[in-house]
Amino acid sequence: SLEAVLTRASAEHASVRPLSGRHTIWETVLHLTAWTREVERRVRTGAPPAQPEEGDWPATPAKPTRAAWTKALRELETAHRALEQTVASAPRSRWAAIVRTPEEQPRDPALGTGYSYGTMIVGLATHYAYHAGQIALLAPR
């Protein structure tokens, strides 16, 4: 699981850039947290989709400390739990409804517009699996 893989990484290891131009484990955790919050907001409010408030790839702290890494992991868990609760309490009709942008904005498949909320949740789960695989390759054994 993603959680099991993340427990293998220290703050120092999570901040190591494996290759130039590639994301660190820490950056990936912040990215997953941001998108989990955005999807939860959409499901909870039915509001039009947007980029995450924190941005697609939020910046990591300048200095990788154990406390900051622990906070990042806790925020991912909190975002995930909030999404679970929102999904559990959402009306059944929400899952077939289509995620839409305001009429004045163009459709954006990258934001999930034109797909159902149910498909968006499956997409987020796939997103988690994809990044969990990346992290598993980078995390110490």
N, C-alpha and C positions, 0 to 999 in steps of 0.2 A: 504494500500500500504506500501511498505518498507519505503518510505519517511515519511509517517504518523507515523509509529511505531518508527522510529528513532528520530523524534522530541520529543518523550516522554522521551528520555534518556538524562540525563546530562552526563558530562565528568566523574564525579565520579561514577555514576551508570553504565555507559558503560564499566568501567574498573573493575567492580566487577566480580570475578570468582565464578560462581554459585555453582560449585562442583569441587573438585580436579580433574585435568586432563581434564576439559571441557573448551571450549573457551568462552571468554568474548564477549559482544556485540561489543566492539571496535576491537578485533581481527577478528571477523566475517566481520566487515566493511572493514578492510584492506584486508582480503582474497577475498571478492567480488570485491574490486577495482583492485587487482592484476590480477584476472582472467578476468575481463572485459577488462582490457588493453591488456592482452595476446590474447583474442579472436579478439579484434579490430585489433591488429597487423596482425594476420593471415588473416583476411578478407581483410584488406587494401593491404597487400603485397603478399599474396599467399605463403609466406615463410613457411617452415616446422614448425610444432608445437613444442613448448618447454614448460617447466615450466615457470611461470611468472618470469620476471626479478627480482622482489622483493622477490620471493620465494612463496611457497604455502600458508603459514601462516606467513606473515610479523610480526615482533616484534612491539609492541606498545611502546610509549614513557615511560621512566622510571617514569615520574610524569604526572598524568592525569590532564592537564589543560584545561580550557574552550577553549582557543585559539587552542590548539592542536586537540581537539575534533572537533571543527568547521572546521579546516583544513582537517581532515580526511573525514568529511562529504562532504566538497566541492570537494575533490579529487574523491570521489565516483561519485558524480554528474557529474563532468567534464569527467570522464572516460565513464560514461553512455552516455552522450551527444556526445562524440567523436564516440562511437560505433554506435549510431543512425545515425549520419552523414555519416559514412563509409558504413553502411548497405544501406542507401538511395541512395548513389552514386555508389555502386558496380554494375558491369554489371550483367544482369540476368543469364548469363551463370555460374557465380560464385556459385550460390545456388545448382546446381546439381553436381558440381565438388567435388571430393573426397579429404578430408584432408589427406595428406600423409607425412610420415617421409622420410628422405633421405634413400636410399637403404641400406646403411651400418648399419642403426639402426633398431632394432626390432620394430614391430608394438606395439602400446601402446594404448589400448582402453581408459585408463584413460586420455590420452591426446586428445582423440577424433579422432585418426587416423582410417581410414577405413570407416568413416561416411562422408556425404556430409556437405558442409558449412551450408546449410539450417538447417540440423539436429543439427549441432553444435550450431547455434543461438537458436534453440528451447531448446537445452540442457542448455544453459546459462540462459535462462528465467526460466527454471525449477529449476536451481541452486539458482537463486534469490528467487523464491517462497519458496523453502525449508528453506533457511536461514532466510527469512522474518518471517516464522512461528516460528523458534527458537527464533528470536529476540522478537517477539510479546509475547512469554511466559516469557521472561526475563525482558522486559521493564516495567517500572511502569505504572500503569493504570491511 
